[in-house]
Amino acid sequence: MIHIVFQEADVEVLQKAFELDETLQGDIVEIKDDYAVGPVENIYNEEGYLQRREWWKQLIDDSPYNTDHLMEKVDDQAAVERIIKALEENEEQEVWLWMGQNQHDVCGYYWLISQLQPYQGRIFVLYLNNLPFINEKGQLFYPTTLHQIQPKEFLKAKKLCRKVTPSEFEVDPDEWRKLMSEKAFVRILEGGKKIVSKEADFYDKDILSALTSEWQKGNKAMHNILSKMKIKTGDIFLLWRIKQLVQLEQVEINGDTSKSWKDFEVRLKSLTAETVVSNPDQQ
């Protein structure tokens, strides 16, 4: 059995679930890229793939993660090749796709599913879509990511496992091709598996509403932005958008963003601050 997850934090919690239920035991493969943001046009062709890699490289090189060799760690094509090799070598091999109710996981699923089409009947999905679980305090809640779930709750989650249907293998790749053709830079989840394309500036309102006219260290500013956002995305993408807002003269940065998060400061330009305060939609 091969388990596929789409976020790094999901790997650890699934491994802990294995300790509680041996029937879940299997290899875990993480699809590392975040296909909910950035260019995806022609992504299955070399040109589109390289275009996306270059875009991410530019963002990472000017971020505090530029020494972490992130680009070297992200090779989803190689991960898919390993999965297919395992399916080819063992006809009893199964693949379980684990998805939380968020655009990161669902876009990863859409990117992946057409590549597994030849193995219908052996590909399963577990989509935690609008389902209640019990948190550490014994309260019911609706998780949006796998790693929000306690390991023991995965024993319940596995009951959701079902085969990807022939209809899904036909419709879902078409849906992803449609999204690719729209050439958007942001994709959000509107419910179920419905992904909608948005402009690159989709998260700018979240950034502007979380910043003030006072300087904030990069780490504090990013924490404030992420904690207030209803629809989450990654900090590298948000830092890129902050820099776009600098070019639009709505935000100021003081310091070097390619060092640590504490080595630069961010604030609204005074005119922008006045606009944000006076606009109730930004509250």
N, C-alpha and C positions, 0 to 999 in steps of 0.2 A: 504494500500500500504506500502510495506517495501522497503526502499532504502538501497542498499549495496554499500559501498565505501571501498577503500583499503588503504587510508592514512588519518591520523588524521586531517590534514589541510583541507581536503575535506569536513569534517563534518560541519565546521563553514560556509563555502561558500554556501553549499547546504541549510543550515538552513536559510540563508539570502535570498536565492532564493524563499523559501517557503512564505516569507513575501510579495513577489511580485506576486505570483501565487498560489492561494489556492488549485488549482487542483493538485499541486505537494505534498501537505501535506501528511506526513506519518512518520513512525518510521525510524530512520537511524541506521543502524548497520555497525560498522567498523570491517573489518577483519584486525587484527593488525599485524600479523606476516609478515615478508618479505620473501616470498617463492622464491625470485630470488637469494638468497644466502643461503649457508649452506646445510647440508645433508637433503635429502628428500626421500631416499630409504625406502620403506615400511612404509611411513608416516601414512597410515591409520591403521596400526597395532600398538599395544601398544609398542612393542619393538622399532619400528622406530620413533614413536612419542616421547618416552622418550629419545631416543638418540639425537633427535633434541633439546629437552628441555635442556638437559644437556650441549650440545654444546653452546647454547645461554647463559646459566647460567655462564659458564666459561668465555665467552667474557664479559658479563656484570659485573661480580664480579671484574674484573680487569680493569674496566673503570670508568670514572667519574659519571656514572649513577647507581653505585652499591647501592646507598641509596634510589633510587626512586621506589623500589619494582616493577620493570618492569615485571619480570616474573609472578608476581601475577596478573598483569593487562591484560596479554595476555592469553586468553583462547578461541581460535577460535572454538574449538569443542563445547564449551558451547553456543557460538553465533549461530552456525549452528543448534544446538538442539532447540534453541528458535525460529529460523526461521521456522524450520520444524513443530514445535508445532503450530505456528500461521497458517501455511498452512493447517494443519490437522483440526484445529478447525473452520476455515472459508474457505469454498470452493470458495468464491469470492476473497480471498486474492491474491494479486499479488506481485511479487518480481521484482524490477528493479535493475540491476547490472550496476553500473557506472564505466567506465574504461577510463583512459587517455592513451596516446600512450607511455607507458613505461613498462619495464619488471616487475616492482613491481606489478602494477595493473594486468597485463596480467597473471603473474604466480599465483597471488591470485585467479583470475578467474578460471584458470585451476585446481587449488587445490579444488575449491568449486563446480564446475559445475556438476561433477559426483554425488555429494551428493544431488543434486536437481533434478536428472533425473526423479524420479517418478512423478514430478509435471509439466511435459511438458505442454505447453499451457498457463501456469501462470507465467513463468519465462521470463523476458524481459531483453534486453541488450541495453545499450547506450554507444557505443565505439567511442570516439572522435579521430578517426584515420585519421590523415593528413587532418584535416578540419580547415578552417580559422575562427577566431573570431576577435572581435574588442576589443582592450585594452583600458585602461583608457585615453590614449591620442588620441583615435579615429583612431588608426592605425590597419591594419590587421596583425595578427600574427597567428602562428600555435602552440597552447599549447600542452605540453606533459603531463601535470597533470591537474586535475579538478580545483585545487585551484588557478591556473593561470587565470581562467576565471572570469570575473565580474559576480556578481549574476544575473543582468538583462539579461546577455547572456544565462543563463540557460533556458530562455523562448524559445530561438531558439534551444538550445541543446536538449530539450525534444522531438522535432520533429524527432530526430534520433531514438527514442525508437522503438524497434521491438522485436518480439518474438524470443527466441532462437529456432532454427529450429531442427526438429528431426535428421537431418544429423549432426548438431553440437553436439547434445547430444550423438551421436554415435562416432563421430570422435575425439572430443576434449578430452574426458577422455582417449582415446587411446594415444593421443599425450602426455598427462601428464604422463601416465604410462611409455612411452618411455623415457621421461626426468628423471623420477625416477630411471629407470634401468641403466642410464648412470653414476650415482653416482658422478656427478660433484658437485662442491661447488659454482659455479657461473653460472647464466643463464641470457642471454641478449636477447633483442628484436631486430630482424633484419628487421622488417617490417610486416605490417598486424598483425597477431597473431603468427608469426613464432618466437619461442623461441629456442635459440641455447645454448648448454652446453659449458662452458669454464672451464679451470683449475682454481684452487684457487688463483693462482698468476696473474690473468687477470688484476687486477687494480694496480699491483706493478709499472708498467711503469708510471702511473699517479702520484703515490706517489713520486717516485724517481725524476721525472721531476719538481715537485713542491717544493721539499726540496732543501736546499743549504748547503754549508759547515759551514754556520753560525748557531748558536743556534737560534731556534724559539720557542716561547711559544706554548704549545699544541693547544690552540685555534686559534692562527694565522696560524700555520702550517696546521691545518685542513681546515680553511677557504681558504687558498691558494690552497690546493689540490682540494677541492670541486668546487671552482670557475673556475678551469681550465679543469675539467673533462667534456668530451662530453657525456659519458654514466655515469649517476649518481648512487651512492649506498649510504648506510648509514654510519655515522661516526663510529659506533661501529665496523662494519666489517672492515673499513679502519684502525682503531687503531689496530685491531688484525693482519692485514697484516703488519703494521709497525713493530709490535713485531716479526713477522716471519722474516722480513728483518734485524732486530737486530741480530737474531740467525744466519742469513746468513752473518753477519758482513758487511752489506751494509749501515746500519743506526745505529745511536746511540740515546739512550734516557737517559736523566738526570732528575731524580725526580720520583714521585709516580703517576702513571697513574690512580690509584684508588681514587685519590682525585679530585680536580677540573682540568679543562683543563689548567689553569694557573699554576698548581703546577708541571708541568714537561715541559721539553724542548726536541726538536728533531732536529737532523741535519744529513746530509750525512757523512759517514766516508770519510776521505780525498781521498782515492783511488777511491771510488765510485763517488765522486764529479768530479774528473778528467775525469772519464769515461763518465759521463753524459754530461759534457761540450763538450767533443770531439765527441760525437755521435749525428749527426744531427737528428736522429729519436727521440731523447729525448727532442728536443727543443720545 
